[in-house]
Amino acid sequence: SMSDAADAEGKVLLSQIRTIAAELAADAENRERERAELTVMKETIVARVDQLEKRIEAGEANMVRKIAELEEQFKAELKVSTDQAAATLEAAAARVQQETVTMRA
């Protein structure tokens, strides 16, 4: 009968609507999961960038410290060699003076 046909058609429509609703729900769930995964990835990247920045800063600080140490070392060595040169010159001057005195005598 007509009402049976309409009933059957209604059931098919209802079934299709339920299927579409289930697919939409699954899509929404997938999107939510993807969003959560992206959030985790983003946080991981941000954390890694922070780590790298800290490492770079530490490396720069280390380099600055090493350069300062080398400068100090260089200044100290320069002072020693300058002092040695001065002492050598003074000794030479004293010898020259001594020889001059000896020649005059």
C-alpha positions in Angstrom: 0.0 0.0 0.0 0.9 3.7 -0.3 1.6 4.2 3.4 3.9 1.1 3.5 5.9 2.6 0.6 6.1 6.0 2.3 7.1 4.2 5.5 9.9 2.3 3.7 11.0 5.5 2.0 11.0 7.3 5.4 13.2 4.5 6.9 15.7 4.7 4.0 15.9 8.5 4.5 16.3 8.1 8.2 19.0 5.6 7.7 20.8 7.9 5.2 20.5 10.9 7.7 22.0 8.7 10.5 24.9 7.7 8.2 25.6 11.3 7.3 25.3 12.4 10.9 27.8 9.6 11.9 30.2 10.7 9.2 30.0 14.3 10.3 30.6 13.3 13.9 33.6 11.2 12.8 34.9 14.1 10.7 34.6 16.5 13.6 36.4 13.9 15.8 39.2 13.6 13.3 39.6 17.4 13.0 39.7 17.6 16.8 42.4 15.0 16.9 44.4 16.7 14.1 44.1 20.0 15.9 45.4 18.4 19.1 48.3 16.8 17.2 49.1 20.1 15.6 49.1 21.8 19.0 51.5 19.2 20.4 53.8 19.6 17.3 53.7 23.4 17.7 54.5 23.2 21.4 57.4 20.7 20.7 58.8 23.1 18.0 58.5 26.1 20.3 60.3 24.1 23.1 63.1 23.1 20.7 63.5 26.6 19.4 63.8 27.8 23.1 66.4 25.1 23.8 68.4 26.1 20.7 68.2 29.8 21.6 69.5 29.0 25.1 72.3 26.8 23.7 73.3 29.6 21.3 73.2 32.1 24.1 75.3 29.8 26.3 77.7 29.3 23.4 78.0 33.0 22.8 78.6 33.7 26.5 81.2 30.9 26.5 83.0 32.4 23.4 83.0 35.9 25.0 84.5 34.4 28.1 87.2 32.4 26.2 88.1 35.5 24.1 88.5 37.5 27.4 90.7 34.8 28.8 92.8 34.7 25.7 93.1 38.5 25.8 94.2 38.4 29.4 96.7 35.6 28.6 98.0 37.6 25.6 98.4 40.8 27.8 100.3 38.8 30.4 102.6 37.2 27.9 103.2 40.5 26.2 104.0 42.1 29.6 106.5 39.3 30.3 108.2 39.6 26.9 108.2 43.4 27.2 109.8 43.2 30.6 112.3 40.7 29.3 113.1 43.0 26.4 113.6 45.9 28.7 115.8 43.9 31.0 117.9 42.7 28.0 118.2 46.3 26.8 119.2 47.5 30.3 121.8 44.8 30.5 123.2 45.7 27.0 123.3 49.4 28.0 125.1 48.5 31.2 127.6 46.4 29.2 128.2 49.3 26.7 128.6 51.7 29.6 131.1 49.3 31.2 133.1 48.9 28.0 133.1 52.6 27.5 134.5 53.1 31.0 137.1 50.3 30.3 138.2 51.9 27.1 138.6 55.3 28.7 140.7 53.8 31.5 
